[in-house]
Every structure is written in C-alpha cells, then in structure tokens.
Amino acid sequence: MKGTFYVIGVGPGDPELLTLRAARTLEKCQVWLTPAARKNGESTALAIASGAVSVAGKEILTHHFPMKKVHMGETPDPEVKEAWEQVVALITTELKAGRDVAMPTLGDPAVYSTGFYVCQTLLEQNPQAVVEIVPGISAIGATSAAAGMPLCLGDDQLAVIPAIFESTKIREILIQFDAVVFMKVHKSMDRLVPLLEELDLLDKAVLVERTSMTDQRVRRDLKAAMGEKLHYFSTMIVRKL
C-alpha cells in the first residue's frame, strides 16, 4: 500500500486545541474519514477539524459507527464489527490508490476511541498497512482545566472510568482512588449523585458539559443537575483532597 492511515486526535471541542502536528497531518491528507454517531448524522470530529484546517480540495467520507458497548475479550456486536469492516474496506481502497487517509477522532485516540478498533481491523486484514497515531488533548485534561482542578498531585492515585459501570464497582473505585474521572455521565447522574452523597464526596465533585466548547457549563451543584437532560459530552471529576 502506498498511502498511510492516520488516526488524529482533534481535542475535546475547541478547534484552537488542535495540536500543530494534528493540523499539519490533516492538511497533507487527501482523504478525511469522519466518524458519525448516527446514520446520516453530522460528524463532531469533522466540525472541530474543519474549524482549524480548510476542507477545500479534500474528499470527505463520513461513516456511521453504532454507539454500542464493546467489552474487551468478547466478540463485538455484529453491527459494530460490520461497521469496522466496512470502513476498513473504504480505507484500503484509498491506501492502495496511494492516497493518505486521516481519521479525526474526538479527544485523544488513546482514550475510549473507535480509532484503535479501526486500526486493529485494518492491520488484521492488511498487515503491511502503514498506520500512525497522532495524540490529541483529551476531554479529561480539558475538563480539569475548565474546573480549575488538578487530576492528581504528589502520590495521588487516579482512575478514569465510564460512568456506565455498575454502582458496586463505582463505589469500590471511589473508595480506593484519590481522584476519579467519570466519562459519559449524561445518563448516570441519578446513580452517581446519591453514591457521592453517601461517601461524603458530593462537594468534591465537578461536572463539565461540552468541555472547551462555546456553550461549556461547569456545574458544582450536582443535585441540581440530576433532573436535567445533560449533553453526551459530559465529564465529572471527583477529587478527595
């Protein structure tokens, strides 16, 4: 294959948080493969990337990835696996034609990103394919900055987990670690808030919606946020000290 496949972290939302390397890589790639959470829906990653790099002359391919859980060590849902295989077929065609393909992905590719599943599937089918990962600013770091709260200092222990974990496991993690970052909290507030209150951690928690975006909201009254419909891009930091 003559082309290179790049997975590029475009940050949490603000195009100005795109790294210089990410911008340069996007500029040089002829093809952008942009993920969408809904069929025929818009790509947030594309909106961020195009806010920093012109799409003039680019071939924009948008692919739908089903929003379904992937459990490590288990066979993925057939619809999810099919989406990976379909997108790899598109990528392979472009790479064989000698075109570089960039896949912009929200935040950092290393943190709960579909990009790595795509890379794995591509390399399974085409072991000689050239793949590069471009790191980006994560929602975790951006949320810390928005809240004015460090993630960890000194000998602190930090955990980063999806809020969809079962309550018993979340409770254990909150007891064990000095700081916990909860991703995807938009549907879990009714479980999280009572648990934080029970552990006397409610005043140690900060919720940030749409981190770094123009309509970012920093929430410290978590009880007030319980009855609200939160945005999908919502992250919570709980720090004991």
C-alpha positions in Angstrom: 0.0 0.0 0.0 1.3 3.4 -0.9 -0.8 5.5 1.4 -0.7 6.0 5.2 -3.7 5.8 7.5 -3.6 8.4 10.3 -5.8 8.4 13.4 -5.8 12.0 14.6 -6.9 13.3 18.0 -8.7 16.6 17.4 -9.3 17.5 21.0 -12.5 17.9 23.1 -14.2 20.6 21.0 -12.4 23.9 20.6 -10.6 23.9 17.2 -7.8 26.0 18.9 -6.9 23.0 21.0 -5.9 21.1 17.8 -2.2 20.3 18.0 0.2 21.6 15.4 1.0 18.1 14.4 -2.7 17.2 14.0 -3.2 20.3 11.8 -0.2 19.6 9.6 -1.3 16.0 9.2 -4.9 16.9 8.3 -3.6 19.4 5.8 -1.5 16.9 3.9 -4.1 14.1 3.8 -6.2 14.0 0.6 -9.0 12.0 2.3 -10.7 12.6 5.6 -12.7 9.7 7.1 -15.0 11.3 9.6 -17.0 9.2 12.2 -20.7 9.9 12.9 -22.7 8.6 15.8 -25.9 8.5 13.8 -26.8 7.3 10.3 -26.8 10.3 8.0 -25.8 12.4 11.0 -23.1 15.1 11.3 -19.6 14.4 12.5 -18.5 16.4 15.5 -14.9 15.4 14.8 -15.2 16.9 11.3 -16.7 20.1 12.7 -13.7 20.5 15.0 -11.1 19.7 12.4 -12.6 21.9 9.8 -12.6 24.8 12.3 -8.8 24.7 12.2 -7.9 23.3 8.7 -9.6 24.1 5.4 -11.5 21.2 3.8 -11.0 22.7 0.3 -9.9 20.0 -2.1 -10.4 17.3 0.5 -12.5 14.1 -0.1 -14.7 13.8 2.9 -16.0 10.3 3.7 -18.4 10.1 6.7 -19.0 6.7 8.2 -21.6 5.7 10.9 -20.3 3.8 13.9 -23.0 2.3 16.1 -23.0 3.5 19.7 -22.9 0.1 21.3 -20.7 -1.2 24.2 -17.5 -3.1 23.3 -16.4 -5.5 26.0 -12.7 -6.4 26.0 -12.0 -10.1 25.4 -15.5 -10.6 24.0 -16.8 -10.8 20.4 -18.2 -7.4 19.4 -21.8 -6.9 18.4 -22.2 -8.0 14.8 -23.4 -4.5 13.8 -20.3 -2.9 15.4 -17.9 -5.4 13.7 -19.6 -4.9 10.4 -19.1 -1.1 10.7 -15.4 -1.6 11.3 -15.1 -4.0 8.4 -17.0 -1.6 6.1 -14.8 1.4 6.9 -11.6 -0.7 6.5 -12.7 -1.6 3.0 -13.1 2.1 2.2 -9.7 2.9 3.8 -8.0 0.1 2.0 -9.2 1.3 -1.4 -7.8 4.8 -0.8 -4.5 3.5 0.5 -4.0 1.2 -2.4 -4.6 4.2 -4.7 -1.7 6.0 -2.9 -3.9 8.4 -1.0 -3.3 9.2 2.7 -6.3 8.9 4.9 -6.9 10.9 8.1 -9.5 9.8 10.6 -10.2 12.7 13.0 -11.4 11.4 16.4 -12.6 13.3 19.4 -10.2 14.0 22.2 -7.2 11.6 22.3 -7.2 8.4 20.3 -5.8 6.5 23.3 -8.9 7.1 25.5 -12.0 5.1 24.5 -11.6 5.8 20.8 -13.1 3.9 17.9 -9.9 4.7 16.0 -7.9 1.9 17.6 -10.6 -0.7 16.7 -10.4 0.5 13.1 -6.5 0.3 13.2 -6.7 -3.2 14.6 -9.2 -4.4 11.9 -7.1 -2.7 9.2 -3.9 -4.4 10.3 -5.6 -7.8 10.7 -6.7 -7.6 7.1 -3.7 -5.8 5.7 -0.6 -6.5 7.9 1.6 -4.3 5.6 -0.6 -1.2 6.0 1.2 1.8 7.5 -0.7 3.3 10.4 0.2 6.4 12.5 -1.5 7.7 15.7 -1.5 11.5 16.3 -2.3 12.2 20.0 -4.7 14.9 21.0 -5.8 16.9 24.0 -8.3 14.6 25.9 -11.6 15.6 27.4 -10.1 14.5 30.7 -7.4 17.2 30.6 -9.7 19.8 29.2 -12.2 19.2 32.0 -9.6 19.5 34.6 -8.6 22.9 33.1 -12.2 24.1 32.9 -12.9 23.1 36.5 -9.6 24.6 37.8 -9.0 21.2 39.5 -5.9 19.1 39.2 -6.3 15.4 38.3 -3.5 14.2 40.5 -0.7 15.7 42.6 2.2 14.1 44.5 1.4 10.4 45.1 -2.3 10.6 44.2 -3.9 7.6 42.5 -6.1 8.4 39.6 -8.8 6.3 37.9 -10.6 7.0 34.7 -13.8 5.0 34.0 -17.1 5.2 32.1 -20.0 6.1 34.4 -21.9 3.2 33.0 -20.1 0.8 35.3 -22.3 -0.9 37.9 -22.8 1.0 41.1 -21.0 -1.6 43.3 -17.8 -1.3 41.2 -18.0 2.5 41.1 -18.3 2.6 44.9 -15.2 0.4 45.2 -13.2 2.7 42.9 -14.3 5.9 44.7 -13.1 4.4 48.0 -9.8 3.1 46.6 -8.7 6.1 44.5 -7.8 9.7 45.4 -9.3 11.1 42.2 -11.8 9.6 39.7 -12.8 10.9 36.3 -16.2 9.7 35.1 -16.7 9.7 31.3 -20.2 9.6 29.7 -22.1 10.7 32.8 -25.1 12.1 31.0 -27.4 9.1 31.8 -25.9 8.1 35.1 -26.4 11.1 37.4 -29.3 9.6 39.2 -27.0 6.8 40.4 -23.8 8.8 40.9 -25.1 11.7 43.0 -26.7 9.6 45.8 -23.5 7.4 45.8 -21.3 10.5 46.1 -23.5 11.9 48.9 -23.3 8.6 50.8 -19.5 8.7 50.6 -19.4 12.4 51.6 -17.9 13.3 48.2 -20.6 15.4 46.7 -18.8 18.7 47.4 -15.6 17.2 45.9 -17.1 16.7 42.5 -17.3 18.9 39.5 -19.3 18.3 36.3 -18.4 19.9 33.0 -20.7 19.7 30.0 -19.3 20.3 26.4 -15.8 20.9 27.7 -13.9 23.7 25.8 -16.9 24.4 23.5 -18.6 27.8 23.3 -21.5 26.6 25.4 -19.4 24.9 28.1 -21.0 24.6 31.5 -19.1 24.0 34.7 -21.5 22.5 37.3 -20.7 22.3 41.0 -24.3 21.8 42.3 -24.7 18.2 41.1 -28.1 17.7 42.8 -29.5 20.5 40.6 -28.1 18.7 37.5 -29.8 15.4 38.4 -33.2 16.2 36.8 -31.7 17.9 33.7 -31.0 16.4 30.3 -27.3 16.5 30.1 -25.3 16.6 26.9 -23.5 13.4 25.8 -20.2 15.3 26.2 -20.3 15.5 30.0 -17.4 14.6 32.2 -17.2 14.5 36.0 -14.1 14.8 38.3 -14.2 13.6 41.9 -11.1 14.6 43.9 -10.9 13.8 47.6 -8.2 16.3 48.5 
